[in-house]
Amino acid sequence: MSEYLTTKELADLLRIGERKAYDLASSGEVPCVRAMGKLLFPRAEVIAWLNASRSGPQVAEPSLPPIVAGSHDPLLDWALRESGSGLATYYDGSFDGLNRLKERSAQAAALHIHETDGFNTQSLQDHLGEAPVILFELAKRQRGLLMAPGVTGISDFSDLRGRRILLRQDSAASQRLFDTQLQAHGLNRDDLDTLPTCARTEEELAIALHDNKADAGFGLGALAGLYNLGFAPTHTERLDLAIWRRAYFDGPMLRLLGFVQSDRFATRAEEFGGYDLSDLGTIHHNGASG
């Protein structure tokens, strides 16, 4: 979705004619900008304007389930247990997490989506617009090519041709990035000896490689030492927790967020390796509508 609506898109949103949309802009009733002879309407401001115009009783929204969805991360998974948050998990990739946030079947989702300019923010807005969702940075982490014990000769994506490779599910941000990197190196999945099944979590991938079920996979450096795997780093990514604002201030989420800013969490991250907590707690997005 574009950040700005055209006059026709505004008219469609409001279910009015384009002439009426022009009249609203001319009278200053709706937020708009004029650029190069065109009228454009900032999407977020239009949504805020609509919300401010609401009348009638406020209807309570249904409660959000105590579930964290999205991408699997071993450090976050440990923190969810150790914090005593009481939050359950449903890990099936960053893009699945965005869908579950949108349909309100989860109150938070872990995301690490590479974008043209940064991570996660544009994808969150594309799925939820300016919904009241907070993007809280957990860590930056190393990602690259994990290799089964004893496997050599792999240092980059170009070395994967003909190798036994374990993929992730298509809803995983890492799989989409992996496919992009294959293409950048003149390869596609047909050039690999891919296993018929995929790994649905980072740890499932590491365990399969440890058991020599494949030569390599695109995974987290944090798991290399734990499972005696080779590791060739290729990317640094930002792991954020996208949280519905009304869940952000509830007891379970407050316990989790308090714990991840503790010394115990920092110590565990250092034990894993491959994490950078220097910007932990940074808010990268705070949805405007409420």
C-alpha positions as CSV (number, residue, x, y, z in Angstrom):
1,M,0.0,0.0,0.0
2,S,1.2,3.5,-0.9
3,E,1.6,6.0,1.9
4,Y,-0.7,8.4,0.0
5,L,-4.2,7.9,-1.5
6,T,-5.2,9.3,-4.8
7,T,-8.5,11.2,-5.1
8,K,-10.1,8.1,-6.5
9,E,-8.8,5.9,-3.7
10,L,-10.0,8.3,-1.1
11,A,-13.5,8.4,-2.8
12,D,-13.5,4.6,-2.8
13,L,-12.5,4.4,0.8
14,L,-15.3,6.9,1.8
15,R,-17.8,5.5,-0.6
16,I,-18.4,8.9,-2.2
17,G,-18.0,10.3,-5.7
18,E,-14.7,11.9,-6.8
19,R,-16.3,15.3,-7.0
20,K,-17.3,15.1,-3.3
21,A,-13.7,14.1,-2.5
22,Y,-12.4,17.2,-4.3
23,D,-14.9,19.3,-2.3
24,L,-13.7,17.8,1.0
25,A,-10.1,18.7,0.0
26,S,-11.0,22.2,-1.1
27,S,-12.9,23.0,2.1
28,G,-10.0,21.7,4.2
29,E,-12.1,19.0,5.8
30,V,-9.8,16.1,5.0
31,P,-6.0,16.0,5.3
32,C,-4.3,16.4,1.9
33,V,-1.2,17.7,0.2
34,R,-0.8,19.2,-3.3
35,A,2.2,18.1,-5.3
36,M,2.9,18.7,-9.0
37,G,-0.7,19.7,-9.6
38,K,-2.1,16.6,-7.9
39,L,-4.1,16.1,-4.7
40,L,-2.7,13.4,-2.5
41,F,-4.1,12.2,0.8
42,P,-1.8,10.8,3.6
43,R,-3.2,7.4,4.4
44,A,-2.4,7.4,8.1
45,E,-3.8,10.9,8.6
46,V,-7.0,10.1,6.8
47,I,-7.5,7.0,9.0
48,A,-6.8,9.1,12.1
49,W,-9.3,11.7,10.8
50,L,-11.9,9.0,10.4
51,N,-11.3,7.7,13.9
52,A,-11.6,11.2,15.3
53,S,-15.0,11.6,13.6
54,R,-16.5,8.5,15.3
55,S,-19.6,8.9,17.3
56,G,-21.9,6.6,19.3
57,P,-21.0,4.1,22.1
58,Q,-17.5,2.6,22.3
59,V,-17.8,-1.2,21.8
60,A,-15.2,-3.2,23.7
61,E,-12.9,-5.1,21.4
62,P,-12.6,-8.9,22.1
63,S,-9.6,-9.9,24.2
64,L,-6.4,-10.8,22.4
65,P,-5.2,-14.4,23.0
66,P,-2.0,-14.7,25.0
67,I,0.0,-15.9,22.1
68,V,3.3,-14.8,20.5
69,A,3.4,-15.8,16.8
70,G,5.9,-15.1,14.0
71,S,9.5,-16.2,13.7
72,H,11.1,-18.6,16.0
73,D,14.1,-17.3,18.0
74,P,15.9,-19.4,20.6
75,L,16.7,-16.5,22.9
76,L,13.1,-15.2,22.8
77,D,11.8,-18.7,23.3
78,W,14.0,-19.0,26.4
79,A,12.9,-15.6,27.7
80,L,9.2,-16.4,27.3
81,R,9.6,-19.4,29.7
82,E,12.1,-17.9,32.1
83,S,10.2,-14.6,32.6
84,G,7.0,-16.5,33.8
85,S,5.0,-14.4,31.3
86,G,2.5,-17.2,30.7
87,L,2.5,-16.4,27.0
88,A,2.1,-19.3,24.6
89,T,3.8,-19.5,21.2
90,Y,2.9,-20.3,17.6
91,Y,6.0,-20.1,15.4
92,D,5.4,-20.4,11.7
93,G,7.4,-17.5,10.2
94,S,7.3,-13.7,10.2
95,F,4.7,-13.5,7.5
96,D,2.4,-15.9,9.2
97,G,2.9,-13.8,12.3
98,L,1.8,-10.6,10.5
99,N,-1.4,-12.4,9.3
100,R,-2.1,-13.6,12.9
101,L,-1.6,-10.1,14.2
102,K,-4.0,-8.7,11.6
103,E,-6.7,-11.3,12.4
104,R,-6.1,-10.8,16.1
105,S,-5.3,-14.5,16.8
106,A,-2.0,-13.4,18.4
107,Q,-1.2,-10.4,20.5
108,A,2.4,-10.2,19.3
109,A,4.7,-11.5,16.6
110,A,8.5,-11.8,16.2
111,L,9.6,-10.4,12.9
112,H,12.9,-10.1,11.0
113,I,11.8,-9.1,7.5
114,H,14.6,-7.5,5.3
115,E,13.2,-4.4,3.5
116,T,14.7,-1.9,1.0
117,D,15.3,0.5,3.9
118,G,15.6,-1.4,7.1
119,F,13.5,-4.1,8.7
120,N,9.9,-4.9,9.5
121,T,8.3,-1.4,9.5
122,Q,7.0,-1.3,6.0
123,S,5.8,-4.9,6.1
124,L,3.9,-4.2,9.3
125,Q,2.3,-1.1,7.7
126,D,1.4,-3.0,4.5
127,H,-0.5,-5.6,6.6
128,L,-2.0,-3.4,9.3
129,G,-1.8,0.2,8.1
130,E,-1.6,2.5,11.1
131,A,-3.2,0.1,13.5
132,P,-2.1,0.6,17.2
133,V,0.8,-1.8,17.0
134,I,4.3,-1.2,18.6
135,L,7.5,-2.5,17.0
136,F,9.9,-3.2,19.9
137,E,13.5,-4.2,19.0
138,L,14.8,-7.3,20.8
139,A,18.2,-7.8,19.1
140,K,20.3,-7.8,16.0
141,R,21.4,-11.3,15.2
142,Q,23.7,-13.1,12.7
143,R,22.3,-15.2,10.0
144,G,24.1,-17.3,7.4
145,L,24.8,-20.7,6.1
146,L,24.8,-23.4,8.8
147,M,26.6,-26.6,7.8
148,A,26.4,-30.2,9.1
149,P,29.4,-31.5,11.1
150,G,32.3,-32.3,8.8
151,V,30.8,-30.4,5.7
152,T,33.4,-28.2,4.1
153,G,33.6,-26.0,0.9
154,I,30.7,-23.8,1.7
155,S,31.3,-20.1,2.3
156,D,28.7,-18.4,0.2
157,F,25.4,-19.1,-1.7
158,S,27.3,-19.9,-4.9
159,D,28.7,-22.9,-3.2
160,L,25.3,-24.5,-2.7
161,R,24.8,-25.9,-6.2
162,G,24.1,-29.6,-6.0
163,R,24.3,-29.7,-2.2
164,R,21.7,-31.3,0.1
165,I,19.8,-28.3,1.4
166,L,17.1,-28.1,4.1
167,L,14.7,-25.2,3.3
168,R,12.3,-23.3,5.6
169,Q,8.6,-22.8,5.0
170,D,7.5,-20.1,2.6
171,S,6.0,-18.0,5.4
172,A,9.4,-17.6,7.0
173,A,11.3,-14.4,6.2
174,S,14.5,-16.3,6.1
175,Q,13.3,-18.5,3.3
176,R,12.2,-15.5,1.2
177,L,15.6,-13.9,1.8
178,F,17.3,-17.2,0.9
179,D,15.5,-17.4,-2.4
180,T,16.5,-13.8,-3.2
181,Q,20.1,-14.6,-2.4
182,L,20.0,-17.6,-4.7
183,Q,18.8,-15.5,-7.5
184,A,21.4,-12.9,-6.9
185,H,24.0,-15.7,-7.2
186,G,22.6,-17.1,-10.5
187,L,20.8,-20.0,-8.8
188,N,17.4,-21.2,-8.0
189,R,15.9,-24.1,-6.0
190,D,16.2,-26.5,-9.0
191,D,20.0,-26.1,-8.7
192,L,19.9,-27.6,-5.2
193,D,19.3,-31.1,-3.9
194,T,16.5,-29.9,-1.5
195,L,14.9,-32.2,1.0
196,P,11.2,-33.0,0.5
197,T,10.3,-31.6,3.9
198,C,11.1,-28.1,5.4
199,A,12.2,-27.0,8.9
200,R,9.5,-24.9,10.6
201,T,11.7,-23.4,13.3
202,E,15.4,-22.3,13.6
203,E,16.1,-25.1,16.1
204,E,14.4,-27.8,13.9
205,L,16.8,-26.7,11.1
206,A,19.9,-26.9,13.4
207,I,18.9,-30.3,14.8
208,A,18.4,-31.8,11.3
209,L,21.8,-30.5,10.3
210,H,23.4,-31.9,13.5
211,D,21.9,-35.3,12.5
212,N,23.4,-35.0,9.0
213,K,20.0,-35.0,7.2
214,A,21.3,-32.2,5.0
215,D,24.6,-30.5,4.2
216,A,23.5,-27.0,4.9
217,G,20.6,-24.6,5.6
218,F,20.1,-20.8,6.1
219,G,20.0,-20.3,9.8
220,L,21.1,-18.5,12.9
221,G,24.7,-18.3,14.1
222,A,23.5,-18.5,17.7
223,L,22.7,-22.2,17.2
224,A,26.0,-23.2,15.5
225,G,28.0,-23.8,18.7
226,L,25.1,-25.5,20.5
227,Y,24.7,-28.1,17.7
228,N,28.4,-28.4,16.6
229,L,27.7,-26.9,13.2
230,G,29.8,-24.9,10.8
231,F,28.7,-21.4,10.1
232,A,29.4,-18.8,7.4
233,P,27.8,-15.5,8.3
234,T,26.1,-13.6,5.5
235,H,23.6,-11.2,7.1
236,T,22.9,-9.2,10.2
237,E,19.2,-8.8,10.8
238,R,17.0,-7.0,13.3
239,L,14.6,-9.0,15.4
240,D,11.6,-7.0,16.5
241,L,8.5,-7.9,18.5
242,A,5.4,-6.4,17.0
243,I,2.8,-6.0,19.8
244,W,-0.8,-4.8,19.9
245,R,-0.6,-1.6,22.0
246,R,-3.4,-2.8,24.4
247,A,-1.4,-6.0,25.1
248,Y,1.8,-4.0,25.5
249,F,0.6,-2.7,28.9
250,D,-0.9,-6.0,30.2
251,G,0.8,-8.0,32.9
252,P,2.1,-11.0,30.7
253,M,3.7,-8.7,28.2
254,L,5.1,-6.4,30.8
255,R,6.8,-9.4,32.6
256,L,8.3,-10.4,29.3
257,L,9.6,-7.0,28.3
258,G,10.9,-6.3,31.8
259,F,12.8,-9.6,31.7
260,V,14.4,-9.1,28.3
261,Q,16.0,-5.9,29.7
262,S,17.5,-7.7,32.6
263,D,21.1,-8.9,33.2
264,R,20.0,-12.5,33.0
265,F,18.7,-12.0,29.4
266,A,22.0,-10.2,28.4
267,T,24.0,-13.1,30.0
268,R,22.0,-15.7,28.1
269,A,22.4,-13.8,24.8
270,E,26.2,-13.7,25.3
271,E,26.2,-17.5,26.0
272,F,24.4,-18.1,22.7
273,G,26.6,-15.8,20.7
274,G,25.5,-14.1,17.5
275,Y,23.3,-11.4,19.2
276,D,23.8,-7.7,19.6
277,L,21.6,-6.1,22.3
278,S,23.0,-2.5,22.0
279,D,19.6,-1.2,20.7
280,L,17.3,-3.4,22.8
281,G,14.1,-1.7,23.6
282,T,14.2,0.8,20.7
283,I,10.6,1.5,19.4
284,H,10.8,1.5,15.6
285,H,7.1,2.1,15.0
286,N,4.1,3.1,17.1
287,G,0.8,2.9,15.2
288,A,-1.2,6.1,15.2
289,S,-4.8,5.0,15.3
290,G,-6.2,3.7,18.5
